[in-house]
Amino acid sequence: MNVLVDEVAMTAQSPHRVLVLGRLPEVLQDVMQQLSARGMSARGSIDAEHAADQFDAKDFDLISFGGGIVGPLNERLRVEFARQNSQVQFLDTFAPVAVKQIISTLEGPEEPLQYVADFSVTEDGLDYVMKAMILQPCMVRVEVHRTLQAPLPRVKVIDQFAAVAGPCERRIEARYRIHAHMLLMTLNDDEYCLYRMKPRHLHCQ
């Protein structure tokens, strides 16, 4: 069976207990190791379909779902785990920033956002228009991450620039929506904004 179940830093003293469900073993292991390095207890599996049978939600404070665990499967797991533990938290995560998402949810942000506010993405025809308020000068990177079924490369850097304080707007052309999964804007490689994209089909070009 294609299953990865591992345990990292599982001790009674661990302040937070996290179950990480994903699709790619190498990504899952990386996330778990990063959580362990931050003093958290992490277990994980790539066999999400059977996760509610393999794990008891009473053993966890938070259950995270990777980007490949969506739709009916995601909904079913939430229902089944909630029956086991009505207090457990659920979180949909995105691998490049999953650890930050988990830590922020469990511990709360250590400080208010320093670089960005009022992030939004709207459709303009087949294009997207991304807007944000930059709070202070910083380096900004805008990426489109594509689905696992997409041909390589799966990450396309749309723009990188030094931003000044004030309104920021960028157009994401329709061609970047082919096989698109997630729009990610990072600021000084510290803060981030996410937007789940609606992919276009090739024949829509």
mmCIF file of the C-alpha atoms, coordinates in Angstrom:
data_MODEL
# 
_entry.id   MODEL 
# 
loop_
_atom_site.group_PDB 
_atom_site.id 
_atom_site.type_symbol 
_atom_site.label_atom_id 
_atom_site.label_alt_id 
_atom_site.label_comp_id 
_atom_site.label_asym_id 
_atom_site.label_entity_id 
_atom_site.label_seq_id 
_atom_site.pdbx_PDB_ins_code 
_atom_site.Cartn_x 
_atom_site.Cartn_y 
_atom_site.Cartn_z 
_atom_site.occupancy 
_atom_site.B_iso_or_equiv 
_atom_site.pdbx_formal_charge 
_atom_site.auth_seq_id 
_atom_site.auth_comp_id 
_atom_site.auth_asym_id 
_atom_site.auth_atom_id 
_atom_site.pdbx_PDB_model_num 
ATOM 1   C CA . MET A 1 1   ? 0.000   0.000  0.000   1.00 0.00 ? 1   MET A CA 1 
ATOM 2   C CA . ASN A 1 2   ? 1.325   3.438  -0.886  1.00 0.00 ? 2   ASN A CA 1 
ATOM 3   C CA . VAL A 1 3   ? 1.253   4.814  2.627   1.00 0.00 ? 3   VAL A CA 1 
ATOM 4   C CA . LEU A 1 4   ? 3.634   6.937  4.618   1.00 0.00 ? 4   LEU A CA 1 
ATOM 5   C CA . VAL A 1 5   ? 2.923   7.110  8.311   1.00 0.00 ? 5   VAL A CA 1 
ATOM 6   C CA . ASP A 1 6   ? 5.684   8.655  10.343  1.00 0.00 ? 6   ASP A CA 1 
ATOM 7   C CA . GLU A 1 7   ? 6.052   10.204 13.722  1.00 0.00 ? 7   GLU A CA 1 
ATOM 8   C CA . VAL A 1 8   ? 8.299   13.100 14.596  1.00 0.00 ? 8   VAL A CA 1 
ATOM 9   C CA . ALA A 1 9   ? 8.991   14.371 18.107  1.00 0.00 ? 9   ALA A CA 1 
ATOM 10  C CA . MET A 1 10  ? 5.943   12.622 19.590  1.00 0.00 ? 10  MET A CA 1 
ATOM 11  C CA . THR A 1 11  ? 6.412   13.326 23.277  1.00 0.00 ? 11  THR A CA 1 
ATOM 12  C CA . ALA A 1 12  ? 4.046   14.090 26.093  1.00 0.00 ? 12  ALA A CA 1 
ATOM 13  C CA . GLN A 1 13  ? 5.704   17.465 26.458  1.00 0.00 ? 13  GLN A CA 1 
ATOM 14  C CA . SER A 1 14  ? 4.954   18.573 22.892  1.00 0.00 ? 14  SER A CA 1 
ATOM 15  C CA . PRO A 1 15  ? 2.788   21.714 23.084  1.00 0.00 ? 15  PRO A CA 1 
ATOM 16  C CA . HIS A 1 16  ? 0.994   21.116 19.802  1.00 0.00 ? 16  HIS A CA 1 
ATOM 17  C CA . ARG A 1 17  ? 0.032   17.874 18.049  1.00 0.00 ? 17  ARG A CA 1 
ATOM 18  C CA . VAL A 1 18  ? -0.466  17.999 14.286  1.00 0.00 ? 18  VAL A CA 1 
ATOM 19  C CA . LEU A 1 19  ? -1.670  15.463 11.726  1.00 0.00 ? 19  LEU A CA 1 
ATOM 20  C CA . VAL A 1 20  ? -0.406  16.283 8.236   1.00 0.00 ? 20  VAL A CA 1 
ATOM 21  C CA . LEU A 1 21  ? -2.237  14.720 5.280   1.00 0.00 ? 21  LEU A CA 1 
ATOM 22  C CA . GLY A 1 22  ? -0.744  15.116 1.812   1.00 0.00 ? 22  GLY A CA 1 
ATOM 23  C CA . ARG A 1 23  ? -0.082  13.437 -1.521  1.00 0.00 ? 23  ARG A CA 1 
ATOM 24  C CA . LEU A 1 24  ? 3.685   13.634 -2.103  1.00 0.00 ? 24  LEU A CA 1 
ATOM 25  C CA . PRO A 1 25  ? 5.920   11.741 0.379   1.00 0.00 ? 25  PRO A CA 1 
ATOM 26  C CA . GLU A 1 26  ? 8.867   14.126 0.021   1.00 0.00 ? 26  GLU A CA 1 
ATOM 27  C CA . VAL A 1 27  ? 6.707   17.195 0.624   1.00 0.00 ? 27  VAL A CA 1 
ATOM 28  C CA . LEU A 1 28  ? 4.979   15.588 3.590   1.00 0.00 ? 28  LEU A CA 1 
ATOM 29  C CA . GLN A 1 29  ? 8.266   14.579 5.186   1.00 0.00 ? 29  GLN A CA 1 
ATOM 30  C CA . ASP A 1 30  ? 9.710   18.084 4.713   1.00 0.00 ? 30  ASP A CA 1 
ATOM 31  C CA . VAL A 1 31  ? 6.704   19.721 6.383   1.00 0.00 ? 31  VAL A CA 1 
ATOM 32  C CA . MET A 1 32  ? 6.847   17.281 9.303   1.00 0.00 ? 32  MET A CA 1 
ATOM 33  C CA . GLN A 1 33  ? 10.569  17.837 9.813   1.00 0.00 ? 33  GLN A CA 1 
ATOM 34  C CA . GLN A 1 34  ? 10.097  21.603 9.845   1.00 0.00 ? 34  GLN A CA 1 
ATOM 35  C CA . LEU A 1 35  ? 7.307   21.280 12.414  1.00 0.00 ? 35  LEU A CA 1 
ATOM 36  C CA . SER A 1 36  ? 9.501   19.034 14.551  1.00 0.00 ? 36  SER A CA 1 
ATOM 37  C CA . ALA A 1 37  ? 12.330  21.583 14.391  1.00 0.00 ? 37  ALA A CA 1 
ATOM 38  C CA . ARG A 1 38  ? 9.890   24.087 15.880  1.00 0.00 ? 38  ARG A CA 1 
ATOM 39  C CA . GLY A 1 39  ? 9.079   21.819 18.783  1.00 0.00 ? 39  GLY A CA 1 
ATOM 40  C CA . MET A 1 40  ? 5.780   20.444 17.524  1.00 0.00 ? 40  MET A CA 1 
ATOM 41  C CA . SER A 1 41  ? 4.628   16.828 17.436  1.00 0.00 ? 41  SER A CA 1 
ATOM 42  C CA . ALA A 1 42  ? 3.767   15.755 13.876  1.00 0.00 ? 42  ALA A CA 1 
ATOM 43  C CA . ARG A 1 43  ? 2.397   12.600 12.301  1.00 0.00 ? 43  ARG A CA 1 
ATOM 44  C CA . GLY A 1 44  ? 1.406   12.199 8.682   1.00 0.00 ? 44  GLY A CA 1 
ATOM 45  C CA . SER A 1 45  ? 0.112   10.066 5.850   1.00 0.00 ? 45  SER A CA 1 
ATOM 46  C CA . ILE A 1 46  ? -0.293  10.172 2.086   1.00 0.00 ? 46  ILE A CA 1 
ATOM 47  C CA . ASP A 1 47  ? -3.163  7.699  2.327   1.00 0.00 ? 47  ASP A CA 1 
ATOM 48  C CA . ALA A 1 48  ? -5.773  10.377 2.991   1.00 0.00 ? 48  ALA A CA 1 
ATOM 49  C CA . GLU A 1 49  ? -8.644  8.145  1.877   1.00 0.00 ? 49  GLU A CA 1 
ATOM 50  C CA . HIS A 1 50  ? -8.167  5.922  4.947   1.00 0.00 ? 50  HIS A CA 1 
ATOM 51  C CA . ALA A 1 51  ? -6.809  8.523  7.368   1.00 0.00 ? 51  ALA A CA 1 
ATOM 52  C CA . ALA A 1 52  ? -9.896  8.536  9.610   1.00 0.00 ? 52  ALA A CA 1 
ATOM 53  C CA . ASP A 1 53  ? -9.413  4.788  10.154  1.00 0.00 ? 53  ASP A CA 1 
ATOM 54  C CA . GLN A 1 54  ? -5.660  5.042  10.754  1.00 0.00 ? 54  GLN A CA 1 
ATOM 55  C CA . PHE A 1 55  ? -5.730  8.011  13.150  1.00 0.00 ? 55  PHE A CA 1 
ATOM 56  C CA . ASP A 1 56  ? -7.892  9.217  16.035  1.00 0.00 ? 56  ASP A CA 1 
ATOM 57  C CA . ALA A 1 57  ? -8.570  12.957 16.035  1.00 0.00 ? 57  ALA A CA 1 
ATOM 58  C CA . LYS A 1 58  ? -8.435  12.908 19.869  1.00 0.00 ? 58  LYS A CA 1 
ATOM 59  C CA . ASP A 1 59  ? -4.654  12.614 19.488  1.00 0.00 ? 59  ASP A CA 1 
ATOM 60  C CA . PHE A 1 60  ? -4.338  15.930 17.640  1.00 0.00 ? 60  PHE A CA 1 
ATOM 61  C CA . ASP A 1 61  ? -4.922  19.651 18.088  1.00 0.00 ? 61  ASP A CA 1 
ATOM 62  C CA . LEU A 1 62  ? -4.915  20.347 14.350  1.00 0.00 ? 62  LEU A CA 1 
ATOM 63  C CA . ILE A 1 63  ? -5.383  18.316 11.164  1.00 0.00 ? 63  ILE A CA 1 
ATOM 64  C CA . SER A 1 64  ? -3.980  19.860 7.998   1.00 0.00 ? 64  SER A CA 1 
ATOM 65  C CA . PHE A 1 65  ? -5.032  18.967 4.464   1.00 0.00 ? 65  PHE A CA 1 
ATOM 66  C CA . GLY A 1 66  ? -2.582  19.445 1.606   1.00 0.00 ? 66  GLY A CA 1 
ATOM 67  C CA . GLY A 1 67  ? -3.571  21.039 -1.685  1.00 0.00 ? 67  GLY A CA 1 
ATOM 68  C CA . GLY A 1 68  ? -4.358  17.663 -3.283  1.00 0.00 ? 68  GLY A CA 1 
ATOM 69  C CA . ILE A 1 69  ? -6.980  16.813 -0.670  1.00 0.00 ? 69  ILE A CA 1 
ATOM 70  C CA . VAL A 1 70  ? -9.991  18.797 -1.782  1.00 0.00 ? 70  VAL A CA 1 
ATOM 71  C CA . GLY A 1 71  ? -13.658 18.397 -2.636  1.00 0.00 ? 71  GLY A CA 1 
ATOM 72  C CA . PRO A 1 72  ? -15.701 15.453 -1.315  1.00 0.00 ? 72  PRO A CA 1 
ATOM 73  C CA . LEU A 1 73  ? -12.672 13.748 0.272   1.00 0.00 ? 73  LEU A CA 1 
ATOM 74  C CA . ASN A 1 74  ? -11.810 16.864 2.272   1.00 0.00 ? 74  ASN A CA 1 
ATOM 75  C CA . GLU A 1 75  ? -15.425 17.248 3.375   1.00 0.00 ? 75  GLU A CA 1 
ATOM 76  C CA . ARG A 1 76  ? -15.754 13.579 4.367   1.00 0.00 ? 76  ARG A CA 1 
ATOM 77  C CA . LEU A 1 77  ? -12.580 13.632 6.439   1.00 0.00 ? 77  LEU A CA 1 
ATOM 78  C CA . ARG A 1 78  ? -13.689 16.736 8.301   1.00 0.00 ? 78  ARG A CA 1 
ATOM 79  C CA . VAL A 1 79  ? -16.982 15.079 9.219   1.00 0.00 ? 79  VAL A CA 1 
ATOM 80  C CA . GLU A 1 80  ? -15.345 11.822 10.309  1.00 0.00 ? 80  GLU A CA 1 
ATOM 81  C CA . PHE A 1 81  ? -12.602 13.480 12.334  1.00 0.00 ? 81  PHE A CA 1 
ATOM 82  C CA . ALA A 1 82  ? -15.070 15.886 13.956  1.00 0.00 ? 82  ALA A CA 1 
ATOM 83  C CA . ARG A 1 83  ? -17.043 12.877 15.194  1.00 0.00 ? 83  ARG A CA 1 
ATOM 84  C CA . GLN A 1 84  ? -13.876 11.656 16.904  1.00 0.00 ? 84  GLN A CA 1 
ATOM 85  C CA . ASN A 1 85  ? -12.971 15.044 18.385  1.00 0.00 ? 85  ASN A CA 1 
ATOM 86  C CA . SER A 1 86  ? -15.269 18.056 18.136  1.00 0.00 ? 86  SER A CA 1 
ATOM 87  C CA . GLN A 1 87  ? -12.477 20.355 19.342  1.00 0.00 ? 87  GLN A CA 1 
ATOM 88  C CA . VAL A 1 88  ? -9.877  19.534 16.680  1.00 0.00 ? 88  VAL A CA 1 
ATOM 89  C CA . GLN A 1 89  ? -8.985  22.327 14.259  1.00 0.00 ? 89  GLN A CA 1 
ATOM 90  C CA . PHE A 1 90  ? -8.900  21.845 10.484  1.00 0.00 ? 90  PHE A CA 1 
ATOM 91  C CA . LEU A 1 91  ? -6.662  23.716 8.061   1.00 0.00 ? 91  LEU A CA 1 
ATOM 92  C CA . ASP A 1 92  ? -6.258  23.623 4.276   1.00 0.00 ? 92  ASP A CA 1 
ATOM 93  C CA . THR A 1 93  ? -2.583  24.202 3.556   1.00 0.00 ? 93  THR A CA 1 
ATOM 94  C CA . PHE A 1 94  ? -0.361  24.915 0.566   1.00 0.00 ? 94  PHE A CA 1 
ATOM 95  C CA . ALA A 1 95  ? 3.054   23.254 0.626   1.00 0.00 ? 95  ALA A CA 1 
ATOM 96  C CA . PRO A 1 96  ? 5.361   26.268 0.084   1.00 0.00 ? 96  PRO A CA 1 
ATOM 97  C CA . VAL A 1 97  ? 3.893   28.023 3.133   1.00 0.00 ? 97  VAL A CA 1 
ATOM 98  C CA . ALA A 1 98  ? 2.240   25.104 4.972   1.00 0.00 ? 98  ALA A CA 1 
ATOM 99  C CA . VAL A 1 99  ? 4.472   25.319 8.021   1.00 0.00 ? 99  VAL A CA 1 
ATOM 100 C CA . LYS A 1 100 ? 3.806   29.035 8.417   1.00 0.00 ? 100 LYS A CA 1 
ATOM 101 C CA . GLN A 1 101 ? 0.078   28.404 8.044   1.00 0.00 ? 101 GLN A CA 1 
ATOM 102 C CA . ILE A 1 102 ? 0.094   25.683 10.710  1.00 0.00 ? 102 ILE A CA 1 
ATOM 103 C CA . ILE A 1 103 ? 2.172   27.666 13.196  1.00 0.00 ? 103 ILE A CA 1 
ATOM 104 C CA . SER A 1 104 ? 0.063   30.778 12.687  1.00 0.00 ? 104 SER A CA 1 
ATOM 105 C CA . THR A 1 105 ? -3.146  28.820 13.279  1.00 0.00 ? 105 THR A CA 1 
ATOM 106 C CA . LEU A 1 106 ? -1.903  27.075 16.420  1.00 0.00 ? 106 LEU A CA 1 
ATOM 107 C CA . GLU A 1 107 ? 0.089   29.843 18.033  1.00 0.00 ? 107 GLU A CA 1 
ATOM 108 C CA . GLY A 1 108 ? -1.283  32.940 16.385  1.00 0.00 ? 108 GLY A CA 1 
ATOM 109 C CA . PRO A 1 109 ? 0.915   35.410 14.523  1.00 0.00 ? 109 PRO A CA 1 
ATOM 110 C CA . GLU A 1 110 ? 3.749   36.686 16.656  1.00 0.00 ? 110 GLU A CA 1 
ATOM 111 C CA . GLU A 1 111 ? 3.175   40.186 15.345  1.00 0.00 ? 111 GLU A CA 1 
ATOM 112 C CA . PRO A 1 112 ? 0.817   42.016 12.982  1.00 0.00 ? 112 PRO A CA 1 
ATOM 113 C CA . LEU A 1 113 ? 1.514   41.890 9.272   1.00 0.00 ? 113 LEU A CA 1 
ATOM 114 C CA . GLN A 1 114 ? 4.298   44.305 8.455   1.00 0.00 ? 114 GLN A CA 1 
ATOM 115 C CA . TYR A 1 115 ? 4.268   44.428 4.679   1.00 0.00 ? 115 TYR A CA 1 
ATOM 116 C CA . VAL A 1 116 ? 0.819   43.881 3.187   1.00 0.00 ? 116 VAL A CA 1 
ATOM 117 C CA . ALA A 1 117 ? -2.878  44.556 3.723   1.00 0.00 ? 117 ALA A CA 1 
ATOM 118 C CA . ASP A 1 118 ? -6.107  44.458 1.709   1.00 0.00 ? 118 ASP A CA 1 
ATOM 119 C CA . PHE A 1 119 ? -4.977  41.685 -0.643  1.00 0.00 ? 119 PHE A CA 1 
ATOM 120 C CA . SER A 1 120 ? -7.566  40.826 -3.293  1.00 0.00 ? 120 SER A CA 1 
ATOM 121 C CA . VAL A 1 121 ? -7.836  39.098 -6.670  1.00 0.00 ? 121 VAL A CA 1 
ATOM 122 C CA . THR A 1 122 ? -10.623 39.791 -9.159  1.00 0.00 ? 122 THR A CA 1 
ATOM 123 C CA . GLU A 1 123 ? -11.419 38.536 -12.645 1.00 0.00 ? 123 GLU A CA 1 
ATOM 124 C CA . ASP A 1 124 ? -11.152 40.887 -15.605 1.00 0.00 ? 124 ASP A CA 1 
ATOM 125 C CA . GLY A 1 125 ? -12.298 38.923 -18.601 1.00 0.00 ? 125 GLY A CA 1 
ATOM 126 C CA . LEU A 1 126 ? -10.058 35.853 -18.621 1.00 0.00 ? 126 LEU A CA 1 
ATOM 127 C CA . ASP A 1 127 ? -7.293  37.680 -16.763 1.00 0.00 ? 127 ASP A CA 1 
ATOM 128 C CA . TYR A 1 128 ? -6.915  38.155 -13.025 1.00 0.00 ? 128 TYR A CA 1 
ATOM 129 C CA . VAL A 1 129 ? -6.103  41.488 -11.396 1.00 0.00 ? 129 VAL A CA 1 
ATOM 130 C CA . MET A 1 130 ? -4.225  41.266 -8.104  1.00 0.00 ? 130 MET A CA 1 
ATOM 131 C CA . LYS A 1 131 ? -4.317  44.238 -5.742  1.00 0.00 ? 131 LYS A CA 1 
ATOM 132 C CA . ALA A 1 132 ? -2.724  44.873 -2.368  1.00 0.00 ? 132 ALA A CA 1 
ATOM 133 C CA . MET A 1 133 ? -1.665  47.712 -0.095  1.00 0.00 ? 133 MET A CA 1 
ATOM 134 C CA . ILE A 1 134 ? 2.063   47.613 0.594   1.00 0.00 ? 134 ILE A CA 1 
ATOM 135 C CA . LEU A 1 135 ? 2.699   48.911 4.100   1.00 0.00 ? 135 LEU A CA 1 
ATOM 136 C CA . GLN A 1 136 ? 6.446   49.476 3.813   1.00 0.00 ? 136 GLN A CA 1 
ATOM 137 C CA . PRO A 1 137 ? 9.197   48.893 1.233   1.00 0.00 ? 137 PRO A CA 1 
ATOM 138 C CA . CYS A 1 138 ? 9.901   45.212 0.590   1.00 0.00 ? 138 CYS A CA 1 
ATOM 139 C CA . MET A 1 139 ? 10.766  42.681 -2.083  1.00 0.00 ? 139 MET A CA 1 
ATOM 140 C CA . VAL A 1 140 ? 7.718   41.098 -3.678  1.00 0.00 ? 140 VAL A CA 1 
ATOM 141 C CA . ARG A 1 141 ? 7.513   37.859 -5.664  1.00 0.00 ? 141 ARG A CA 1 
ATOM 142 C CA . VAL A 1 142 ? 4.370   36.715 -7.471  1.00 0.00 ? 142 VAL A CA 1 
ATOM 143 C CA . GLU A 1 143 ? 4.133   33.051 -8.525  1.00 0.00 ? 143 GLU A CA 1 
ATOM 144 C CA . VAL A 1 144 ? 1.576   30.762 -10.119 1.00 0.00 ? 144 VAL A CA 1 
ATOM 145 C CA . HIS A 1 145 ? 1.752   27.168 -8.886  1.00 0.00 ? 145 HIS A CA 1 
ATOM 146 C CA . ARG A 1 146 ? 0.241   24.615 -11.241 1.00 0.00 ? 146 ARG A CA 1 
ATOM 147 C CA . THR A 1 147 ? -1.454  21.293 -10.613 1.00 0.00 ? 147 THR A CA 1 
ATOM 148 C CA . LEU A 1 148 ? 0.500   18.061 -10.219 1.00 0.00 ? 148 LEU A CA 1 
ATOM 149 C CA . GLN A 1 149 ? -0.803  16.970 -13.622 1.00 0.00 ? 149 GLN A CA 1 
ATOM 150 C CA . ALA A 1 150 ? 0.681   20.009 -15.359 1.00 0.00 ? 150 ALA A CA 1 
ATOM 151 C CA . PRO A 1 151 ? 3.869   19.684 -17.430 1.00 0.00 ? 151 PRO A CA 1 
ATOM 152 C CA . LEU A 1 152 ? 7.047   21.037 -15.855 1.00 0.00 ? 152 LEU A CA 1 
ATOM 153 C CA . PRO A 1 153 ? 7.857   23.592 -14.637 1.00 0.00 ? 153 PRO A CA 1 
ATOM 154 C CA . ARG A 1 154 ? 5.009   23.618 -12.120 1.00 0.00 ? 154 ARG A CA 1 
ATOM 155 C CA . VAL A 1 155 ? 5.964   27.011 -10.697 1.00 0.00 ? 155 VAL A CA 1 
ATOM 156 C CA . LYS A 1 156 ? 5.948   30.109 -12.858 1.00 0.00 ? 156 LYS A CA 1 
ATOM 157 C CA . VAL A 1 157 ? 7.327   33.358 -11.463 1.00 0.00 ? 157 VAL A CA 1 
ATOM 158 C CA . ILE A 1 158 ? 5.112   36.131 -12.791 1.00 0.00 ? 158 ILE A CA 1 
ATOM 159 C CA . ASP A 1 159 ? 6.938   39.087 -11.318 1.00 0.00 ? 159 ASP A CA 1 
ATOM 160 C CA . GLN A 1 160 ? 9.659   40.067 -8.849  1.00 0.00 ? 160 GLN A CA 1 
ATOM 161 C CA . PHE A 1 161 ? 10.126  43.671 -7.827  1.00 0.00 ? 161 PHE A CA 1 
ATOM 162 C CA . ALA A 1 162 ? 11.067  46.086 -5.072  1.00 0.00 ? 162 ALA A CA 1 
ATOM 163 C CA . ALA A 1 163 ? 7.806   47.569 -3.842  1.00 0.00 ? 163 ALA A CA 1 
ATOM 164 C CA . VAL A 1 164 ? 7.342   50.917 -2.151  1.00 0.00 ? 164 VAL A CA 1 
ATOM 165 C CA . ALA A 1 165 ? 4.641   51.735 0.363   1.00 0.00 ? 165 ALA A CA 1 
ATOM 166 C CA . GLY A 1 166 ? 1.275   52.305 -1.288  1.00 0.00 ? 166 GLY A CA 1 
ATOM 167 C CA . PRO A 1 167 ? -1.197  50.573 -3.616  1.00 0.00 ? 167 PRO A CA 1 
ATOM 168 C CA . CYS A 1 168 ? 0.155   47.692 -5.694  1.00 0.00 ? 168 CYS A CA 1 
ATOM 169 C CA . GLU A 1 169 ? -1.580  46.163 -8.712  1.00 0.00 ? 169 GLU A CA 1 
ATOM 170 C CA . ARG A 1 170 ? -0.504  43.416 -11.096 1.00 0.00 ? 170 ARG A CA 1 
ATOM 171 C CA . ARG A 1 171 ? -2.330  41.723 -13.974 1.00 0.00 ? 171 ARG A CA 1 
ATOM 172 C CA . ILE A 1 172 ? -2.156  37.931 -14.196 1.00 0.00 ? 172 ILE A CA 1 
ATOM 173 C CA . GLU A 1 173 ? -2.697  37.124 -17.866 1.00 0.00 ? 173 GLU A CA 1 
ATOM 174 C CA . ALA A 1 174 ? -5.124  34.392 -18.884 1.00 0.00 ? 174 ALA A CA 1 
ATOM 175 C CA . ARG A 1 175 ? -2.292  32.188 -20.208 1.00 0.00 ? 175 ARG A CA 1 
ATOM 176 C CA . TYR A 1 176 ? -1.047  31.699 -16.655 1.00 0.00 ? 176 TYR A CA 1 
ATOM 177 C CA . ARG A 1 177 ? -4.379  30.111 -15.708 1.00 0.00 ? 177 ARG A CA 1 
ATOM 178 C CA . ILE A 1 178 ? -3.730  26.997 -17.795 1.00 0.00 ? 178 ILE A CA 1 
ATOM 179 C CA . HIS A 1 179 ? -3.300  24.144 -15.276 1.00 0.00 ? 179 HIS A CA 1 
ATOM 180 C CA . ALA A 1 180 ? -3.213  26.805 -12.533 1.00 0.00 ? 180 ALA A CA 1 
ATOM 181 C CA . HIS A 1 181 ? -3.718  25.848 -8.908  1.00 0.00 ? 181 HIS A CA 1 
ATOM 182 C CA . MET A 1 182 ? -2.587  28.671 -6.621  1.00 0.00 ? 182 MET A CA 1 
ATOM 183 C CA . LEU A 1 183 ? -1.442  32.282 -6.846  1.00 0.00 ? 183 LEU A CA 1 
ATOM 184 C CA . LEU A 1 184 ? 1.208   33.032 -4.223  1.00 0.00 ? 184 LEU A CA 1 
ATOM 185 C CA . MET A 1 185 ? 2.572   36.456 -3.351  1.00 0.00 ? 185 MET A CA 1 
ATOM 186 C CA . THR A 1 186 ? 5.460   36.538 -0.879  1.00 0.00 ? 186 THR A CA 1 
ATOM 187 C CA . LEU A 1 187 ? 6.926   39.627 0.717   1.00 0.00 ? 187 LEU A CA 1 
ATOM 188 C CA . ASN A 1 188 ? 10.565  39.557 1.860   1.00 0.00 ? 188 ASN A CA 1 
ATOM 189 C CA . ASP A 1 189 ? 10.187  35.739 1.908   1.00 0.00 ? 189 ASP A CA 1 
ATOM 190 C CA . ASP A 1 190 ? 8.407   36.224 5.220   1.00 0.00 ? 190 ASP A CA 1 
ATOM 191 C CA . GLU A 1 191 ? 4.753   37.164 4.778   1.00 0.00 ? 191 GLU A CA 1 
ATOM 192 C CA . TYR A 1 192 ? 2.510   35.699 2.101   1.00 0.00 ? 192 TYR A CA 1 
ATOM 193 C CA . CYS A 1 193 ? -0.892  35.935 0.432   1.00 0.00 ? 193 CYS A CA 1 
ATOM 194 C CA . LEU A 1 194 ? -2.689  33.030 -1.273  1.00 0.00 ? 194 LEU A CA 1 
ATOM 195 C CA . TYR A 1 195 ? -5.462  32.832 -3.850  1.00 0.00 ? 195 TYR A CA 1 
ATOM 196 C CA . ARG A 1 196 ? -6.859  29.565 -5.227  1.00 0.00 ? 196 ARG A CA 1 
ATOM 197 C CA . MET A 1 197 ? -7.060  29.994 -8.990  1.00 0.00 ? 197 MET A CA 1 
ATOM 198 C CA . LYS A 1 198 ? -9.677  28.651 -11.383 1.00 0.00 ? 198 LYS A CA 1 
ATOM 199 C CA . PRO A 1 199 ? -7.725  26.857 -14.125 1.00 0.00 ? 199 PRO A CA 1 
ATOM 200 C CA . ARG A 1 200 ? -8.429  27.257 -17.825 1.00 0.00 ? 200 ARG A CA 1 
ATOM 201 C CA . HIS A 1 201 ? -8.432  24.392 -20.293 1.00 0.00 ? 201 HIS A CA 1 
ATOM 202 C CA . LEU A 1 202 ? -5.955  24.334 -23.130 1.00 0.00 ? 202 LEU A CA 1 
ATOM 203 C CA . HIS A 1 203 ? -8.645  24.748 -25.779 1.00 0.00 ? 203 HIS A CA 1 
ATOM 204 C CA . CYS A 1 204 ? -9.587  28.093 -24.183 1.00 0.00 ? 204 CYS A CA 1 
ATOM 205 C CA . GLN A 1 205 ? -6.325  29.715 -25.343 1.00 0.00 ? 205 GLN A CA 1 
# 
